[in-house]
Amino acid sequence: MGAVLVFGGIVVIAVVMFLLEQRGIARRKKARGGREIDVSDLIAFGSAAGEAHRPKQ
């Protein structure tokens, strides 16, 4: 019974951390104006990758 409680506690903590991370992702995406920048593009092309996704003003 103790193992079930410990495992259940770990699952609850993992779900809470996942939800907090999703909220953080949504907040960062909103701060960027809704555009999505792929990290692999930033590694391969540097800051020019972010410039390509920026809407023209």
C-alpha positions, 0 to 999 in steps of 0.5 A: 500500500505504501508503494502505491501511495509513493508512486501516486505521489510521484505521478501527481507531482509529474502532472503538476510540473507538466501543467506548469511547463505548458503554461510557461510555454504558452506564456512565452509563445504569447510574448513572441506574438504567437510565432513559433521558432524551432530550436534546431533552426536557431542552432543551424542558422543562428538569429537569422532563423528568428528573423525569417519568422518575424512578420513584416511591419 
